[in-house]
């Protein structure tokens, strides 16, 4: 999938506002990651910043996978995409990202049913709502973080 071209300009306008808010930066970061990952295959030494960007991109790639037989609600996608955008998954080992996603979805549903409903009905979120989602995601993955990476 070419994330930069997967949605037409017209299609992007029909997206829920919350998707547009959370996906713009991720789309750019993912495109940069793909380029860096290709370059890294040939480079012998990478600086720490480049390594972190590649690791971030691998986590974004992981969360973009979705089982065709198990579609996620809009709020579930937004909660996890926000966690990726805010780099809340960057210290979670790649093999634990699936667990982190599940925890985020569970915690958001449990604590913010009102926000889930707002997202699923296409309404915008204010700064307070975005902060609440980010704080919930942070708490949900806190014990999965590998602070030694």
Helices and strands as residue ranges (DSSP letters): H 9-13, H 17-40, H 48-64, H 74-85, G 94-96, H 97-111, H 113-120, H 127-141, G 142-144
